[in-house]
Amino acid sequence: MIMKDLQSEAAFYGKDSDYIGHLYMRPETMSVAYPDILFLSLYTLRLLTDKKVSLKTAQSVQAKFALGKGLLKAASWAEDRPFSFPARVIEYKGFKRDAFSASMMVDRCVRFRFGRLGFGFFSSAKHYDDCAEKAIYGMLETVYEKTKKDPEALNHLWKATAAIGALCLGTDVNKGNFQKVAEKIYSDATGDDLEKLGK
């Protein structure tokens, strides 16, 4: 793995893809203050603006993200959580059939790449839709686990999720501008100025 490179792979297991094996790797230090929050923002907006994801599913994810700090109970699987994540994050067992992969490199700018494994031309749109939603929550749960011991980072995380929940899909964000929108959400939520990169 190249230094400053964050990589993720979410592989789906179980009869109903109800388990996500999540491989998540990043160096201890990167040139952004909260790389996990930036990555979550990029990943989520990339999937919410994917034409294979239904508007109903995208809006459902946004409605839950709009809870902001209220997501803490869902992410920590508290008994009084407002909803349950649709899949459990388990130990990664390797690529099985369907998976989403993503990577982020930060040097002079932010480079984000996203890929699908096993979702071919003839794959079910409904299955893709379902997996996209589960992947977003799997990523959120992973980022929560990475940041839960840092109150300041958690506060930034909930600000970012609330901002994603407030966006108007197609107007505020689309597939052409999702990265710039994700970067702005990150900067507004954390106060970390991405424009300083490479200077």
BAFI-3210 file (N, C-alpha, C; in Angstrom, 3 decimals, decimal comma, padded with zeros to 6 digits):
// residues 199
n [1|2|3|4|5|6|7|8|9|10|11|12|13|14|15|16|17|18|19|20|21|22|23|24|25|26|27|28|29|30|31|32|33|34|35|36|37|38|39|40|41|42|43|44|45|46|47|48|49|50|51|52|53|54|55|56|57|58|59|60|61|62|63|64|65|66|67|68|69|70|71|72|73|74|75|76|77|78|79|80|81|82|83|84|85|86|87|88|89|90|91|92|93|94|95|96|97|98|99|100|101|102|103|104|105|106|107|108|109|110|111|112|113|114|115|116|117|118|119|120|121|122|123|124|125|126|127|128|129|130|131|132|133|134|135|136|137|138|139|140|141|142|143|144|145|146|147|148|149|150|151|152|153|154|155|156|157|158|159|160|161|162|163|164|165|166|167|168|169|170|171|172|173|174|175|176|177|178|179|180|181|182|183|184|185|186|187|188|189|190|191|192|193|194|195|196|197|198|199]
n.u [000,845|000,555|002,017|000,032|-002,268|-005,558|-007,530|-010,361|-012,501|-015,613|-017,154|-019,826|-021,670|-023,537|-026,920|-028,754|-027,073|-026,474|-024,339|-021,344|-018,127|-015,569|-012,764|-010,435|-008,032|-005,531|-002,775|-001,204|-000,850|-001,968|-002,180|-004,452|-006,647|-008,755|-009,053|-010,790|-013,386|-013,528|-013,257|-015,579|-017,533|-016,982|-017,365|-020,053|-021,501|-020,745|-022,040|-024,744|-025,284|-025,139|-026,402|-027,551|-028,605|-031,635|-033,887|-035,536|-034,116|-031,761|-032,824|-033,825|-031,465|-030,379|-032,315|-031,846|-029,158|-029,507|-030,124|-027,840|-026,060|-027,760|-027,312|-025,433|-026,502|-027,442|-025,084|-023,621|-025,121|-027,046|-029,611|-031,900|-031,811|-032,558|-032,931|-031,943|-028,863|-028,777|-027,085|-024,592|-021,280|-018,565|-015,613|-013,342|-013,388|-012,249|-012,678|-015,794|-018,249|-019,767|-018,746|-017,728|-015,174|-012,871|-010,672|-008,489|-006,280|-004,170|-002,355|-001,174|-003,706|-007,036|-007,592|-009,978|-011,114|-013,436|-014,859|-016,630|-017,116|-018,166|-020,669|-022,061|-023,181|-025,591|-026,489|-028,760|-030,666|-032,007|-030,635|-028,147|-028,842|-029,650|-027,218|-025,633|-026,777|-026,305|-023,531|-022,900|-023,810|-022,195|-019,706|-020,056|-020,332|-017,787|-016,136|-017,108|-016,224|-013,505|-013,260|-014,516|-013,341|-012,507|-013,815|-013,962|-013,528|-015,729|-017,818|-017,357|-017,841|-020,637|-021,589|-020,872|-022,396|-024,986|-024,972|-024,779|-027,245|-028,895|-028,667|-029,904|-030,596|-029,414|-029,780|-028,197|-026,131|-024,553|-023,511|-021,451|-020,383|-019,941|-017,548|-016,404|-018,472|-018,447|-015,910|-016,293|-018,280|-016,802|-014,753|-016,305|-017,448|-015,264|-013,407|-010,998|-008,874|-008,836|-007,704|-005,150|-003,489|-000,579|000,687]
n.v [-001,192|002,190|004,920|007,397|006,555|005,527|002,686|000,659|-002,167|-003,606|-006,518|-008,732|-011,033|-014,021|-015,265|-013,232|-011,132|-010,090|-009,672|-007,838|-008,044|-006,084|-004,618|-002,354|-000,025|002,202|004,513|005,539|008,303|011,024|013,619|015,038|016,113|014,513|011,847|009,616|010,634|012,285|010,331|008,769|010,667|011,085|008,464|007,907|009,940|009,312|006,868|007,575|009,176|007,477|006,121|003,609|003,329|003,577|006,387|006,310|004,686|006,221|008,573|007,524|006,784|009,340|010,521|009,160|009,805|012,463|012,545|013,068|013,516|011,757|009,382|008,067|006,205|004,252|003,468|002,458|000,351|000,581|-000,238|001,365|002,379|004,366|003,062|-000,018|-000,991|-002,359|-004,511|-006,556|-005,719|-007,713|-009,786|-009,498|-011,763|-012,051|-011,353|-012,362|-012,611|-010,306|-006,972|-003,725|-001,501|001,005|003,822|006,339|008,919|011,344|014,047|016,491|017,085|015,716|012,451|010,252|006,983|004,602|001,367|-001,500|-004,879|-007,807|-006,848|-006,974|-006,142|-007,517|-007,854|-007,739|-004,839|-004,238|-005,742|-004,497|-001,945|-002,569|-003,550|-001,269|000,493|-000,968|-000,997|001,680|002,070|000,176|001,321|003,644|002,524|001,400|003,704|004,981|003,161|003,610|006,189|006,505|006,872|009,422|012,311|014,824|014,188|012,519|014,361|015,940|013,982|013,499|015,992|016,026|013,864|014,837|017,037|015,749|014,506|016,702|017,565|018,264|015,917|015,714|018,424|019,937|018,106|015,834|013,211|014,394|016,406|015,369|014,912|017,453|018,514|016,710|017,271|019,916|019,579|018,078|019,951|022,046|020,698|019,889|021,934|021,705|022,750|021,927|023,133|023,836|021,785|020,542|022,978]
n.w [000,000|-000,862|000,813|002,450|001,271|001,377|001,659|000,873|001,077|000,650|001,095|000,365|002,253|003,152|002,750|002,132|001,674|004,169|005,774|006,027|005,041|005,900|004,690|005,661|005,306|006,334|006,606|009,698|009,839|007,855|005,324|005,806|008,389|009,404|007,966|007,765|007,978|005,748|003,773|004,231|003,532|000,785|-000,190|000,497|-000,888|-003,474|-003,884|-003,374|-005,546|-007,642|-010,611|-010,565|-008,075|-006,414|-006,152|-003,944|-002,091|-001,801|-000,676|001,676|003,023|003,324|005,007|007,368|007,826|008,334|010,977|012,306|015,215|016,439|015,181|016,617|018,437|016,720|015,408|017,544|018,233|020,267|022,679|022,508|019,923|016,987|014,571|012,970|011,520|008,236|007,789|009,302|010,233|009,684|010,195|007,538|004,873|002,468|-001,060|-002,272|-004,001|-004,649|-004,308|-003,143|-003,916|-002,885|-002,963|-001,644|-002,287|-000,988|-001,794|-003,481|-004,056|-003,574|-004,433|-005,480|-005,888|-007,144|-007,266|-008,605|-007,890|-009,294|-009,935|-012,611|-016,014|-016,340|-013,792|-010,988|-010,531|-008,211|-006,304|-006,404|-005,502|-002,884|-001,825|-002,060|-000,191|002,172|002,139|002,591|005,238|006,439|006,032|007,550|010,124|010,396|010,323|012,572|014,544|014,292|015,231|017,682|020,193|020,268|021,096|019,773|017,061|016,668|016,966|014,703|012,778|013,061|012,326|009,643|008,621|009,073|007,349|004,870|004,886|004,548|001,951|-001,364|-003,626|-006,944|-007,348|-005,404|-005,294|-007,521|-009,822|-011,192|-009,569|-007,055|-005,614|-005,066|-003,504|-001,357|-000,315|000,517|002,477|004,294|004,991|006,095|008,263|009,815|009,898|008,669|006,195|002,945|000,782|001,334|000,687|-000,862|-000,851]
ca.u [000,000|001,317|001,762|-001,007|-003,345|-006,565|-008,214|-011,493|-013,274|-016,774|-017,628|-021,136|-021,803|-024,851|-027,947|-029,349|-026,002|-026,740|-023,068|-020,352|-016,730|-015,014|-011,319|-010,252|-006,623|-004,935|-001,620|-001,499|-000,928|-002,205|-002,089|-005,722|-006,795|-009,730|-009,216|-011,929|-014,604|-013,485|-013,503|-017,000|-018,289|-016,779|-017,956|-021,508|-022,033|-020,524|-023,106|-026,058|-025,472|-025,006|-027,687|-028,132|-029,236|-032,946|-034,107|-036,149|-033,043|-030,896|-033,523|-033,907|-030,154|-030,260|-033,188|-031,168|-027,962|-029,948|-030,186|-026,589|-025,596|-028,677|-026,776|-024,570|-027,183|-027,498|-023,719|-023,158|-026,108|-027,709|-030,941|-032,936|-031,409|-033,692|-033,065|-030,817|-028,180|-029,318|-026,108|-023,562|-019,898|-017,842|-014,223|-013,221|-012,979|-011,793|-013,724|-016,584|-018,979|-020,083|-018,007|-017,393|-013,834|-012,633|-009,387|-008,298|-004,907|-004,103|-001,036|-001,448|-005,167|-007,675|-007,973|-010,873|-011,484|-014,493|-015,059|-017,595|-016,678|-019,276|-021,927|-021,967|-024,263|-026,837|-026,817|-030,040|-030,615|-032,496|-029,540|-027,138|-029,440|-029,595|-025,819|-025,130|-027,246|-025,587|-022,130|-022,823|-023,896|-020,995|-018,628|-020,330|-020,011|-016,334|-015,581|-017,472|-015,314|-012,181|-013,243|-015,376|-012,614|-012,115|-015,060|-013,931|-013,714|-017,128|-018,632|-017,181|-018,512|-022,085|-021,840|-020,760|-023,554|-026,152|-024,862|-025,134|-028,693|-029,601|-028,475|-030,955|-029,984|-029,682|-029,644|-026,983|-025,078|-024,796|-022,315|-020,399|-019,774|-020,001|-016,294|-016,285|-019,457|-017,932|-014,786|-016,841|-018,923|-015,709|-014,109|-017,256|-017,676|-014,050|-012,559|-009,745|-008,858|-008,202|-007,017|-003,739|-002,733|000,396|001,271]
ca.v [000,000|003,433|005,822|008,402|005,965|004,845|001,706|-000,027|-003,118|-004,149|-007,735|-009,106|-012,450|-014,427|-015,485|-011,943|-010,137|-009,433|-009,471|-007,140|-008,161|-004,790|-004,432|-000,901|000,178|003,515|004,780|006,245|009,742|011,481|015,073|015,649|015,899|013,448|011,141|008,695|011,409|012,671|009,120|008,444|011,650|010,759|007,145|008,016|010,745|008,572|005,873|008,224|009,762|006,415|005,955|002,304|003,411|004,208|007,625|005,923|004,242|007,363|009,473|006,829|006,947|010,749|010,783|008,621|010,608|013,761|012,425|013,594|012,887|010,658|008,149|007,412|005,030|003,220|002,986|001,700|-000,718|000,773|-000,868|002,328|002,991|004,762|002,051|-000,951|-001,091|-003,534|-005,601|-006,536|-005,711|-008,869|-009,894|-009,665|-013,121|-012,037|-011,111|-013,557|-012,493|-008,894|-006,091|-002,368|-001,113|002,441|004,265|007,785|009,367|012,773|014,672|017,876|017,175|014,476|011,570|009,200|005,990|003,699|000,248|-002,554|-006,220|-008,756|-006,216|-006,843|-005,523|-008,268|-008,029|-007,168|-003,454|-004,267|-006,263|-003,428|-000,928|-003,096|-003,610|000,099|000,993|-001,680|-000,574|003,007|001,897|-000,558|002,316|004,503|001,770|001,275|005,006|005,183|002,347|004,233|007,526|006,571|007,275|010,819|013,094|015,884|013,545|012,073|015,542|016,262|012,924|013,710|017,199|015,636|013,047|015,723|017,837|014,860|014,318|017,939|017,867|017,952|015,109|016,194|019,883|020,280|017,125|014,868|012,412|015,248|017,300|014,756|015,030|018,827|018,654|015,942|018,015|021,089|019,066|017,725|021,177|022,753|019,920|019,702|023,118|021,375|023,394|021,066|023,955|023,992|020,631|020,784|024,327]
ca.w [000,000|-000,952|001,937|002,237|000,490|002,186|000,818|001,495|000,280|001,358|000,429|000,911|002,581|003,646|001,728|001,770|001,800|005,446|006,471|005,227|005,440|005,523|004,770|005,720|005,624|006,112|007,460|010,948|009,594|006,487|005,263|006,205|009,830|009,692|006,682|007,782|007,747|004,342|002,989|004,370|002,756|-000,626|-000,451|000,594|-001,990|-004,725|-004,026|-003,439|-006,880|-008,639|-011,308|-010,242|-006,756|-006,561|-005,399|-002,661|-001,202|-001,527|000,252|002,964|003,651|003,718|006,157|008,553|008,044|008,865|012,439|012,856|016,454|016,748|014,592|017,601|019,008|015,682|015,170|018,715|018,429|021,560|022,724|022,110|018,655|016,151|013,522|012,943|010,237|007,529|007,720|010,334|009,772|010,234|009,736|006,085|004,515|001,086|-002,052|-002,519|-005,264|-004,869|-003,395|-003,566|-003,492|-003,014|-002,432|-001,604|-002,123|-000,706|-001,861|-003,869|-004,092|-003,135|-005,539|-004,983|-006,901|-006,691|-008,192|-008,276|-008,252|-009,327|-010,330|-014,060|-016,775|-016,164|-012,372|-010,562|-010,041|-006,825|-005,480|-006,351|-004,642|-001,524|-001,406|-001,920|001,111|003,233|002,116|003,220|006,692|006,849|006,097|008,713|011,336|010,445|010,687|013,983|015,354|014,243|015,847|018,871|021,403|020,086|021,102|018,764|015,760|016,608|016,740|013,281|012,003|013,067|011,526|008,228|008,231|009,033|006,125|003,757|004,970|004,183|000,531|-002,339|-004,675|-008,294|-007,360|-004,660|-005,549|-008,587|-010,074|-011,714|-008,567|-005,722|-004,872|-004,553|-002,433|-000,210|000,255|001,222|003,693|005,208|005,492|006,961|009,492|010,621|009,913|007,995|004,887|001,953|-000,220|001,731|000,213|-001,908|-000,749]
c.u [000,881|001,001|000,799|-002,182|-004,283|-007,362|-009,299|-012,065|-014,384|-017,300|-018,880|-021,261|-023,212|-025,858|-028,546|-028,343|-026,135|-025,495|-022,099|-018,977|-016,035|-013,519|-011,064|-008,835|-006,230|-003,733|-002,051|-001,658|-001,177|-002,200|-003,441|-005,958|-007,686|-010,010|-010,425|-013,234|-014,666|-013,823|-014,978|-017,849|-018,189|-017,515|-019,483|-022,082|-021,823|-021,648|-024,488|-026,334|-025,301|-026,368|-028,333|-028,839|-030,549|-033,052|-034,676|-035,071|-032,133|-031,537|-033,675|-032,589|-030,007|-031,101|-032,536|-029,895|-028,319|-030,088|-028,925|-026,144|-026,496|-028,231|-025,884|-025,206|-027,284|-026,119|-023,189|-024,097|-026,751|-029,118|-032,037|-032,577|-032,630|-033,953|-031,851|-030,174|-028,616|-028,341|-025,094|-022,186|-019,163|-016,402|-014,201|-012,681|-012,414|-012,967|-014,456|-017,268|-019,217|-019,331|-017,867|-015,983|-013,667|-011,262|-009,305|-006,816|-004,918|-002,650|-001,232|-002,939|-005,723|-008,063|-008,790|-011,232|-012,499|-014,676|-016,073|-017,021|-017,901|-020,624|-021,850|-023,204|-025,604|-027,218|-028,108|-029,863|-031,043|-031,392|-028,448|-027,580|-029,300|-028,158|-025,237|-025,528|-026,466|-024,124|-021,953|-022,859|-022,705|-019,806|-018,811|-019,953|-018,491|-015,685|-015,910|-016,497|-013,911|-012,122|-013,928|-014,665|-012,159|-013,380|-015,112|-014,172|-015,157|-018,065|-018,561|-017,905|-020,011|-022,459|-021,825|-021,966|-024,814|-026,152|-025,209|-026,642|-029,483|-029,495|-029,706|-030,283|-030,382|-029,539|-028,340|-025,813|-025,507|-023,489|-021,148|-019,690|-019,668|-018,708|-016,132|-017,256|-018,980|-016,789|-015,271|-017,515|-017,858|-015,088|-015,018|-017,427|-016,460|-013,208|-011,213|-009,812|-008,112|-007,430|-005,535|-002,871|-001,777|001,032|002,460]
c.v [001,244|004,305|006,927|007,853|005,204|003,929|000,991|-001,048|-003,683|-005,325|-008,236|-010,616|-012,739|-014,511|-014,180|-010,807|-009,361|-009,312|-008,793|-007,400|-006,900|-004,744|-002,934|-000,630|001,628|003,685|005,526|007,743|010,001|013,005|015,766|015,262|014,701|012,655|010,214|009,419|011,873|011,480|008,722|009,389|011,360|009,481|007,229|008,787|010,063|007,557|006,513|008,832|008,736|006,163|004,603|002,300|004,175|005,465|007,310|005,508|005,400|008,305|008,846|006,958|008,384|011,067|010,287|009,406|011,960|013,735|012,980|012,827|011,733|009,326|007,385|006,139|003,893|002,604|002,147|000,541|-000,649|000,170|000,068|003,056|003,290|003,802|001,134|-000,934|-002,387|-004,695|-005,427|-006,511|-006,844|-008,847|-010,187|-011,049|-013,193|-011,837|-012,407|-013,480|-011,032|-008,043|-004,709|-002,079|000,377|002,758|005,781|008,078|010,876|013,216|016,147|018,141|015,853|013,680|010,422|008,272|005,028|002,598|-000,739|-003,881|-007,136|-008,157|-005,938|-006,217|-006,199|-008,471|-007,288|-005,762|-003,402|-004,739|-005,197|-002,339|-001,321|-003,096|-002,216|000,677|000,343|-001,254|000,776|002,871|001,114|000,381|003,221|003,786|001,628|002,586|005,332|004,407|002,968|005,513|007,589|006,991|008,729|011,677|014,181|015,309|013,066|013,236|015,970|015,252|013,180|014,982|016,860|014,812|013,906|016,568|017,006|014,656|015,518|018,279|017,525|017,212|015,632|017,693|020,294|019,361|016,175|014,136|013,259|016,097|016,677|014,947|016,435|019,055|017,921|016,679|019,240|020,667|018,744|018,977|021,949|022,036|019,894|020,967|022,896|021,907|022,544|021,853|024,143|022,846|021,042|022,164|024,312]
c.w [000,000|000,252|001,515|001,431|001,415|001,262|001,590|000,530|001,150|000,565|001,146|001,063|003,084|002,513|001,227|001,853|003,100|006,333|005,513|005,819|004,976|005,777|004,661|006,177|005,366|007,028|008,722|010,728|008,112|006,505|005,368|007,658|010,168|008,414|006,634|007,465|006,294|003,461|003,046|003,518|001,260|-001,006|-000,496|-000,583|-003,333|-004,939|-004,126|-004,810|-008,001|-009,290|-011,031|-008,892|-006,893|-005,704|-004,018|-001,649|-000,818|-000,513|001,634|003,729|004,147|004,956|007,448|008,864|008,656|010,385|013,091|014,081|016,884|016,162|015,560|018,144|018,001|015,475|016,327|019,056|019,822|021,514|022,240|020,808|017,779|014,992|013,603|011,570|009,553|007,391|008,832|009,687|010,478|009,716|008,243|005,752|003,105|000,143|-002,343|-003,873|-005,608|-003,846|-004,012|-003,060|-003,714|-002,448|-002,504|-001,415|-001,942|-000,806|-002,205|-003,987|-003,575|-004,376|-004,971|-006,131|-006,302|-007,727|-007,679|-008,721|-008,211|-009,664|-011,832|-014,685|-016,511|-014,698|-012,027|-010,002|-008,580|-005,879|-005,318|-005,380|-003,163|-000,999|-001,213|-000,568|002,249|003,297|002,793|004,742|007,235|006,979|007,311|010,011|011,503|010,889|012,147|014,891|015,399|015,067|017,216|020,158|021,345|019,988|020,031|017,365|015,604|016,335|015,268|012,398|011,921|012,307|010,036|007,788|008,136|007,760|004,888|003,720|004,499|002,695|-000,304|-003,494|-006,051|-008,425|-006,685|-005,018|-006,656|-008,871|-010,573|-010,671|-007,178|-004,936|-004,284|-003,395|-001,177|000,470|001,038|002,529|004,740|005,833|006,439|008,303|010,405|010,781|009,245|006,560|003,873|000,898|000,109|001,202|-000,905|-001,855|000,186]
res [m|i|m|k|d|l|q|s|e|a|a|f|y|g|k|d|s|d|y|i|g|h|l|y|m|r|p|e|t|m|s|v|a|y|p|d|i|l|f|l|s|l|y|t|l|r|l|l|t|d|k|k|v|s|l|k|t|a|q|s|v|q|a|k|f|a|l|g|k|g|l|l|k|a|a|s|w|a|e|d|r|p|f|s|f|p|a|r|v|i|e|y|k|g|f|k|r|d|a|f|s|a|s|m|m|v|d|r|c|v|r|f|r|f|g|r|l|g|f|g|f|f|s|s|a|k|h|y|d|d|c|a|e|k|a|i|y|g|m|l|e|t|v|y|e|k|t|k|k|d|p|e|a|l|n|h|l|w|k|a|t|a|a|i|g|a|l|c|l|g|t|d|v|n|k|g|n|f|q|k|v|a|e|k|i|y|s|d|a|t|g|d|d|l|e|k|l|g|k]
***
